[in-house]
Amino acid sequence: MSIYGYIRVSSQNQNEDRQLIALQSAGVNTCNIFSDKQSGKDFNRPQYRKLLRKVRKGDLICVKSIDRLGRNYNEIQEQWRFLTKEKQADICVLDMPLLDTRRGKDLMGTFLSDIVLQVLSFVAENERDSIRRRQAEGIAAAKARGVKFGRPTKPLPENFLDVYSCWKSGQINGSDAAKKMRNAVVDIPL
């Protein structure tokens, strides 16, 4: 039996140390920990897919919390069933001892973990929706205050219209047009 760990954070600038420490404390060897920096909206994540290829019957997969596994209700349910029924692996959610398939393999234990899994999967997806809504509200409020998003605009080179006309009429090709404009760009502070 091998013990694997799975870590997920939503973006590159988030830190996974909290999850790593929890998995190591649970006895997961660092070389058996798979980590993605990607949204939990689906399970199309490279390290998660690599973990699936490694897992065999009787192995254990540990995650810090159910929302680290994913944030899509139906897909969490589907992956849980795939791992426990088809792969015949066990799963341990460290923050929720009721979600440890090594315990309570009788009908009552399975029933209780299924209910807890459904509730927590719902909460994970609901939180994802809330995060997206709060983000959209924050962006709208910032735009209303005049905050500009994206790259600052750069001024066009002085010869842009002449070069564009030549390109449009077929007198020069795109590469030559780009060279002419690149040579004419004047550094203007933004």
MIZAZA-720479 format. One record per residue (C-alpha): y, x, z; residue in one letter. Coordinates in steps of 0.25 Angstrom, whole numbers, always signed. Layout:
R north  east    up residu
R     Y     X     Z      a
...
END
This chain:
R north  east    up residu
R    +0    +0    +0      m
R   +14    +5    -4      s
R   +27    +1    +3      i
R   +39    -1    -7      y
R   +53    -4    -4      g
R   +63   -11   -13      y
R   +78   -10   -11      i
R   +89   -17   -19      r
R  +104   -17   -19      v
R  +113   -25   -29      s
R  +122   -13   -34      s
R  +123    +2   -36      q
R  +133    +3   -25      n
R  +125    -4   -14      q
R  +117    +5    -4      n
R  +102    +2    -2      e
R  +101   +11   +11      d
R   +99    -1   +20      r
R   +87    -6   +12      q
R   +81    +9   +11      l
R   +82   +11   +26      i
R   +75    -2   +29      a
R   +64    +0   +19      l
R   +62   +14   +24      q
R   +61    +9   +38      s
R   +51    -1   +33      a
R   +42   +11   +29      g
R   +45   +11   +14      v
R   +44   +25    +8      n
R   +57   +29    +0      t
R   +49   +32   -12      c
R   +44   +17   -12      n
R   +58   +11   -12      i
R   +63    +5   -24      f
R   +78    +2   -25      s
R   +87    -6   -35      d
R  +102    -7   -36      k
R  +102   -20   -43      q
R  +105   -35   -41      s
R   +94   -43   -35      g
R   +96   -55   -45      k
R   +83   -51   -51      d
R   +71   -42   -50      f
R   +74   -34   -63      n
R   +77   -21   -55      r
R   +71    -7   -59      p
R   +66    -3   -45      q
R   +61   -16   -41      y
R   +53   -16   -54      r
R   +48    -2   -51      k
R   +44    -7   -37      l
R   +36   -19   -43      l
R   +28    -9   -52      r
R   +24    -1   -40      k
R   +20   -12   -30      v
R    +5   -14   -29      r
R    -4   -24   -21      k
R    -2   -22    -6      g
R   +11   -14    -7      d
R   +23   -18    +1      l
R   +38   -20    -4      i
R   +49   -19    +6      c
R   +63   -24    +4      v
R   +74   -25   +15      k
R   +78   -39   +12      s
R   +74   -50    +1      i
R   +87   -49    -6      d
R   +85   -34    -9      r
R   +73   -39   -17      l
R   +81   -49   -25      g
R   +91   -60   -25      r
R   +85   -70   -34      n
R   +77   -81   -27      y
R   +66   -84   -37      n
R   +64   -69   -41      e
R   +63   -65   -26      i
R   +52   -75   -25      q
R   +45   -71   -38      e
R   +45   -56   -34      q
R   +40   -59   -20      w
R   +29   -67   -26      r
R   +26   -56   -37      f
R   +26   -45   -26      l
R   +17   -52   -16      t
R    +8   -60   -25      k
R    +6   -52   -38      e
R    +9   -38   -33      k
R    +2   -42   -19      q
R   +13   -33   -12      a
R   +19   -36    +1      d
R   +34   -37    +3      i
R   +42   -35   +16      c
R   +57   -39   +17      v
R   +62   -30   +28      l
R   +73   -40   +33      d
R   +64   -52   +33      m
R   +50   -50   +40      p
R   +45   -63   +36      l
R   +46   -58   +21      l
R   +35   -47   +24      d
R   +22   -51   +15      t
R   +13   -42   +24      r
R   +14   -52   +35      r
R   +11   -67   +35      g
R    +1   -67   +23      k
R    -4   -81   +28      d
R    +1   -94   +23      l
R   +12   -96   +33      m
R   +17   -81   +32      g
R   +18   -83   +17      t
R   +25   -96   +18      f
R   +35   -91   +28      l
R   +38   -78   +19      s
R   +39   -87    +7      d
R   +50   -96   +14      i
R   +58   -84   +19      v
R   +57   -77    +5      l
R   +62   -90    -2      q
R   +74   -91    +8      v
R   +78   -76    +7      l
R   +76   -76    -8      s
R   +86   -88    -8      f
R   +96   -81    +1      v
R   +95   -68    -8      a
R   +98   -76   -20      e
R  +109   -84   -14      n
R  +116   -72    -8      e
R  +116   -66   -22      r
R  +123   -78   -28      d
R  +133   -78   -16      s
R  +136   -63   -19      i
R  +138   -66   -34      r
R  +147   -78   -30      r
R  +155   -70   -20      r
R  +157   -59   -30      q
R  +162   -68   -41      a
R  +172   -74   -31      e
R  +176   -60   -27      g
R  +179   -56   -41      i
R  +186   -69   -44      a
R  +195   -67   -32      a
R  +198   -53   -36      a
R  +201   -57   -50      k
R  +211   -68   -45      a
R  +218   -57   -37      r
R  +219   -49   -50      g
R  +208   -38   -48      v
R  +204   -33   -61      k
R  +189   -30   -63      f
R  +183   -20   -73      g
R  +188    -8   -79      r
R  +203    -6   -81      p
R  +208    -8   -95      t
R  +212    +4  -103      k
R  +223    +3  -113      p
R  +220    +4  -128      l
R  +223   +17  -135      p
R  +236   +16  -142      e
R  +229   +17  -156      n
R  +219    +6  -153      f
R  +225    -5  -162      l
R  +226    +5  -174      d
R  +212   +11  -172      v
R  +206    -3  -170      y
R  +212    -8  -183      s
R  +206    +4  -190      c
R  +192    +1  -184      w
R  +193   -14  -187      k
R  +197   -11  -201      s
R  +185    -2  -203      g
R  +194   +11  -205      q
R  +187   +18  -194      i
R  +174   +16  -186      n
R  +173   +13  -171      g
R  +170   +27  -167      s
R  +182   +32  -174      d
R  +190   +21  -168      a
R  +185   +25  -154      a
R  +189   +40  -156      k
R  +203   +36  -161      k
R  +205   +28  -149      m
R  +199   +38  -139      r
R  +208   +49  -145      n
R  +220   +40  -143      a
R  +217   +35  -128      v
R  +229   +39  -119      v
R  +226   +40  -104      d
R  +233   +29   -98      i
R  +231   +27   -83      p
R  +225   +14   -79      l
END
